């Protein structure tokens, strides 16, 4: 117990003492700063990647279907089929819809649009979108004969506001001749901050169905499932139960590449920042080697007073551990602070500079999200501490090889 107290006391004093050469103190400070920066950046970047992952799952896939089944000739008895599908285990909701690809025009502006027709009574499946719409808008949409809800990006492209008149142009229902044209009125504009704002519009199912090749029928049934990663299997198993003519799609086809890109970026960036932490930790090797050289006289005196090689080893392991704990602790504190406030700080900086770093026509969302996961913090901190201790082994072993007679000869 006394040996442990003695090695802890001396190792801690070596770690915090400024009575080294200026070069040793400088390299020691650089090691700690490098460790702080590496840990803080890794925690912050992992939180940002987690934020992108969360926004994809909760915002984009909260509005777009997890999966969908379609019929080539439309689904006439769509309410009965939706009720049947909603009873399946693992399916949170099943809603009929009509999807149209066309063009919207307002004065001289024209923009492509994905128009979704939804039953007004099924707005629960679009609960996420309700957060960005005014109160009572679903009732207004149900009562309107030509009402439409527009994404903010689409509204900007068309230079139109709430109450504005639009013209919808879709291919002819017969597939030949002039396209069909429909006059619409903008009831509200929603701004989710995602790529969906650039081409998404919503209207009543019956209105959209009138413009399809099968009036009165739905294009398909959209599914929201309990487990996002079971969507593909749920849709595939559903197809086996349906008669011929049905086909399907799921989010892994529409947004799977985005999800894979986020996870790949998280892994690659995490690896690069892990290497930064490793480099910072192994800077301790040069720091502790210089401390060993600087403290050879002290080591020799300790050996002559009866300190064993294990005691000397512990002294320098404690020193490396203290440096690692200090650097990691400050890095964790800084990283957690950045993770909590990075979204607000980036928005403030965008307002100050008058620019936008992320645009939803290039990136999936138009702001920098952050979602701090404490298991990530613990893994980063644990890795930094382990690397610090590993980096201390060689200098500590070198300290045990100091011969008292040789060290004291020139003292």
N, C-alpha and C positions, 0 to 999 in steps of 0.2 A: 504493500500500500504506500509506503514511504517512497519507494522507487518510482511509483507511478506519479505521485505528487511532485517529486523532484523533476522528472522528465517533462511533466506537463508545465511546471513553472518556468523552466528554462526554455522549452520550445516556444511557449507563448511569448516570452520576453524577446526571443530572437525574431519572432514574427512581427511584433509591433515596435520593436526598438528602432530608433533612427541612428543608432551609433554604429552604422556600417560606413563603408566608403560611399561616396556620392554615386558611383556607378552601380553598386549593389542596390542602394535605395531606389535609384531610377528604374532599374530593371524589375525590381520587386513591384514598384508602382505600376509599371507597364503591364506586368503579368495580371495584377488585380483588375486593372482597367479593361484589359482584353477579355478577361473572364466575365466581367460585368456586362460588357457590350454584347458578347456572344450569347449569354444566357438571356438577357433582356430582349434581344432581337429574335431569338428562336421562339420564346414564349409569345411575343407579339405577332410574329408571322404565322405561327400555328393557330393563334386565335383568329386572325384574319381569314385563314383558309377554312377554319371551322365556321366562320361567319358566312362565307360564300356557300358552304355546304348547307347550312341552315336555311339561308334565303332560297336556295334552289328547292329544298324540300318543302318549306312552309309557304313561300310566296308563289314562286312560279308553278310548282306542282300542286299548290293549294288552289290555283285557278284552273290550270290545264288538267285534263284527266290523267289519272294514274294508268288507266287502260280504257279501251273502247272497243266495242264490237259494231260492225257495220253490215248492212245488207245491200247488195248491188241494185236492188229495185226498191229500196226504202223499206222502212218498218211501219206498217199500218197500225197494228195493234201494239203500239210502243208502250202504252201504260201497263198492260198486262205483262209484257216482257220485262219492263223495268222492275215491277213488283216481284217477279220470279227471281230475277238476278239479285235483288237486294236481300233475299232470304238466304243466299249462300253464305256459309261460314267465312269470315275474313273480309267480307265486303261491307264497307261502312255506308255507302250510298250508291244508288244506280239511278241515273237521270237520262231521259231521252233528250236528244239535241239534233239540230240541223246545222250543218257547216257549209258555208258558201265562200268561194274565192272570187273576188271581183275587184272593182275599182270604185272609189268614192271621189266625187268631184265637188268642189265648192268654188264658185266663180272660175278663176283660171287655174286653180290648184287641183292636182289629181294625185292620188296615192293608192297603192294596193291595200287591200283589207282582207282579213279573215273574219267573216261575220258568223257569229254563233247565235242560233235561235234556241232559247231556253224556256221551259214552262215557268211562268211566274211563281207558281206554287212550289217550285223545287229550288228556291234560292238558297236552301240550307247547304246544298253542294257547292255554293259559291260564297260561303260565309266569309272567307278571307277577303274577297273583293268588296263585301259590304262595308269593311272598315274604311274604304276609300271613297264611299259614295254617301250622298246626303240622306238623311232620314226620310223614309217613305218613298224612295225612288222606285222600289220594286212595284209598289202599287201603281205609281204613275206609269211605269212601263207596261203593266198589265192592261191599263185602261186606254193607253194610247194606241192609235191605229197605225202610226208610222214612227214611233219613238225608237231611238237608238242610244246606247251608251258608248262613248268613245274613249280610247286610251289617250293619255295626255300627249304622247309623241305623235300620234296620228292627228290629233286636233291641231298641234303646232304645224305639222306639215300642210294641213289644209287651211290654216289660218282661220279656224272657226271656233266659236265659243258656244256655251250653253244657250239654246234657243235658236241656233243657226240652222239653216236649211241645207240639206245635202242631196246629191243625186247618186244613187247606187246603180252601177252597171255590172251585170252578170251575164255569162254566156246564155244563149237561147236555150230554153227548156227542151226543145226538139233537137238541139245540136246543130241546127242549120238556120240560116237566115240571120236577121239582125238580133243583137243582144237585147235582153230584157232590161228595162229601166224602171227604177222605183224611187219616188221622192221620200226622203226621211227627214226627221227633225231631231236635233241633238237635245236629249233630256238632261244629260250630265256628262261630265268628263272625270275619269278616274286616273289617278297618278300613283301607281304602285312602285315606281322607281326601278322597274325591271324592263327587260327587252319586250315584254308583252305589250307595253304601252305604245309601241311603234306601229302595230298592225292589227290590234284586236278591237273588235266592236261586238256589242251584244244587243239582241233584240228579242221580240217574242218568237216562240217556236212557230206559231201559226203563220206569222208574217213571213218568216224566212222560208217556210215550207212552200208557200205560194210561188216562190221563185225557182223551185227545183223541178226536176223532170217528173217527180212524183208528188204532186200537191196533196197535202193532208197527211203525208207520211213523214217519219223522222229519219234522219240519215243514220243514226246509230244510238247506242246506249253508252254513256260515259260512266266509268266506275272509279270510285275512290275506295281504296282498300286500307285495312288496318296496318298491314306491314308493307311498306313501300317496295321492299325487295322481293315480295311475293307476287307483285302485280303481273309479271310476265307469266308465271305459272297459273295464276288465277284465270287470266284471259284465255290461255291455251286450253285449260281444262273445261272452261265454259264452252268453247267452240265445239268440243267433242259432244256436248249435250244438245247443241242446236242443229237444226236441219241444214242441208246444203244451201249455199248461197251467201253464208255469213263469212266475214273475214275480220281480222282484228289488228289492233296496234296497241302499243303501250309506251310508257315514258322512256324506256331504255332505247327505243328507236328514235323518238323525237328529241329527247334531251340527254340520252345516255352518253354521247360524246362529251358533252359539257361536264357531266358528273365525273367521267373518267379523267378529263383534263384537270379538274379541280383536285382530285386525289393524287394524280401524278405530280402536279405542281407542288402539292403539300409535301409529298415524299422527297422530291428533288430539292426543294428549298430547305426542307428540314435537314437533309443530308449535308448540304453546303454549310448551313449554319452550325450543324454538329461538328463539322471539320474546323470551323472557326473556334468553337469551344475547345476542341482537342488541341489546336495550336496554342491557344491561350493557356490551357492547362499545362502543356508540355514546355511552355516558357518557364515554368517553375523549375525545370531541370537546370537551366542556365543560372537562374536566380539562386537556387540552393547550392549549386556547385560553387558559385562565387562566395556564398556565405560560408561554406565549408573551408574554402581557402582563406577567407578573412578571419575565421574563428579557429584556425588550427591551434593557436596557443591555448585558447579556452578549452578545446577538446583535449589537448595533452594534459592540462591541469586536472580536468575532470577524471581522466584515466588514471592519473597518479593518485587521486583521492579515492580511487576504488570503483569508479563507474565502469560497468561492463560494456562490451560491444553492443549488447541488446539495449542498454540504457542510452547509449549514443544514438543508436538507430531510432529509438523512440523519440528522442529530442527533435530530430530533424523530420521525422514523420509528423510529429505534433505541429512543427512549424509549417510544413506544407499543408497540413489539414486546416490549420487556422487561416492561412491565406486563401485556401479553397472555400472555406465556410464564409469568410468575409466577402470575397468576390461573388460567390453564388447568392448569398443573402441579398446583397445590394442589387444584383442582377435580377433576382426574382421580384423584389419590391418594385424596381423600375419597370420590368416587363409586365407585371400585373397592372400597374398604374397606366402604362401605355395601352394595354389591351382594353381597359375600361373606358378610356377617354379618346382613343385614336379616331373614332368616328366623328366625334364632336370637333376635335382639333383639325381634322382634315376639312370638314365643312366650314369651319371658321377661316382656315387658310384659303379655301376656294373663294369665300366671300371677300376676303381681304385682297386677293390678287385678281379677282374678277374672272377666274377661269374654272373649268370643270375638268378634273383629272380623269374621271370615268364617264363615258357616254354609253347609254343603253343600246345604241345602234352598233356598238363595238363590243362592249362587255355585257354580261347577262344582267347586271344591275348598274345603276348610275351613282352609287355611293359606296364607300368603303365600310363593309360590315365587320363586326368583331364578336366572337363568341368564346369567352374564356372557359376552358375545361380544366378543372383542377388536376385530374390525372395527368394531363400533359405537363402541367407545372411541376408535379412531383417527379415525373420521368426526367425532365430536363435538369432539375436540381440534383436528383440522384446521380445522373450521368456525369454532371460537372464535378460533383464531390468525388465520385469514384475515380475519374480521370486525374483529379488533383492528387489523390492518394497514390495512384499508380505512378504518376510523374515524380513523386517524392521518394520512391523506393531506391532508385539508383544513387541520387546524391546522399541519401541517408546511409546506404551501404558504403559509399566512398568515405564518409565521415568515420565509419568504424575501422577503416584501413589506415587512419592517421597514426603514425608511430610517435609516442610521446617524446622520445629522445631526439628524433629528427626535428620535430616541431619546435622544441624548446631550445635547440642549439643556437638559434639566432635571435632568440627573444632577449 
